[in-house]
Every structure is written in C-alpha cells, then in structure tokens.
C-alpha cells in the first residue's frame, strides 16, 4: 500500500518541500509548497548502541527488541545491539539473543543487522566504563562467538595477546575490526589498520577520541592514525560531552564520510535523570551525562536525531550530515 508524507525532504543536493509517496521503497517525490517544517531524512544507522528506554542488549531478546523500537522513534532504522565487557558466558548469552532477534524480526521495529562486540577483547588499562572482565581473543573464544554468526563489528585493542591472529580471522570472516579501548600508540594502530586491509577487511575505530590515547605533537596516537588512514572509518559519540565540538569539526574535516555517528546509548536513554546501571555497575544520569561513581563517562543518553541536531548546531549542513 502506498503511503504519503509531506514536509521538507532532504535530498542529496537540496532540501525540497513536497510529498514523498512510498511503500517499502520510495515510489515518487512530488514537489509542493509544504509549509510543514518536519524534515524527512534517510533512516539512521547506529553501529554502537547498548540500550535505551530502560532496556540493555545484555538483558536478552525482549530487551533488544524494546531498545530497538525506542531508537526507531528517534529515526534509527538499522542498528547493531552492542555488548559490554562482562564474564564470557554473559557475552555469549547476549550474542545468542541478538541472533534470535535477527531470526525473528520485529515487524514494528528497525532492522537489526547484527551485533557489535564491545569487549571483552580490549585493554584492561583503557576500560573507560567497561567492567574489568577483559580477556584475550584466543582461538577457542573466537570459534565460539563466530559460530553464533551474528557479530558484524568487534572492538579490539590491537596490543593485547592474540590480537594479530584475531584481526586476520575477523577480517577474513567479513567482521569489521574497530580499534578501541586501547593503549596502542600511533605505529601500533597504523600497522593494525594496514593489517586489517591486507586481510581484506574494513578497518575502523570505536568512539574516536574516547578510551584511546590523545593526539600530541610528538605522539600522534591512534586518533591521528584513524583520521589519516584513508580506508578507515571511525565512530563518534557527538553528544558534545564525549567530544568537544572543535574536535568534531577537526575529525569531520579530515574524515568526511568516514566519520560515523553512533550513540553508545545505555539503558537510561529516553529516561529521566537519576540512578541507572551499565554492565552491572551503578551509574548516575544528570543533565544528559552518564557517569560512574568515579566520575568517568559511562555511555550516553544520546539518540541519533539529537546527534544530527548537534552537528547542524555546530556548522554542518543538514544535507552534508544526513548520511547521503
Ligand atoms: Zn559502548
């Protein structure tokens, strides 16, 4: 059945007032004089999202469907439910839940493309808000998680034991390797990015600037490696708390379409300020910022429509940032 929607239609080259006619695909665009200021945009893709509206990926399949529906109300049409560093059996449970959600898609929910495995294959020295259950990506662990068949992105610290062989296995299996929660310096990060490419993979970085060494003149760090490596993508949590607007402008200028917004949202997204939990840890949400008791940022309460608003507020055009 053909449906219609009127408003400001954001096209690759202009914003057109008019009416969009569609079923599963766009059938036609009828220019008009719509004074409705609603913007009609392509659906967002969130490659790193733990939760929302009280639900968390680690809670199981019902929670995954619930958080997915919450983010769809904010314009996300494809997402990767994201695990957190917990005991291995909890991680495997969550991956089975994502696989189940993919096998039985929610007709009223967004497309679940697969899982993002964030931890446990990360550095114990750059946990950020990850609980301290890091382990090495040994061949048996890799075989167990890859057999479930739902992981599309793995956050990996390239300096940990077995990382090199894991990079080869992931890249060959078509799983994106995203450097993150890492103490790697520039050279280590760059050689990992090159290795991912050499194995036929697509390299990337997890929440650029966060949980990795900063840029210094004589120590350019993984941030510079990711920004300058032409084949690499990088995620950014642009809630203006995780990343300063000037750092967003710098990365955006250098990376352009290689910079991808993610939410890294936790279960408190869409809920009132107050206490919540992340990966079994108590956190406090206050004024749009989530922190552990020690003051570390602990995920976000961001949604991708807000990330887009933030980008436009800080100088990007809607067309440029809409994902065309
Ligand atoms: Zn995360």
Boltz pocket constraint, residues with backbone or C-beta under 6 A from the ligand:
constraints:
  - pocket:
      binder: B
      contacts: [[A, 48], [A, 50], [A, 82], [A, 83], [A, 118], [A, 264], [A, 299]]
      max_distance: 6.0
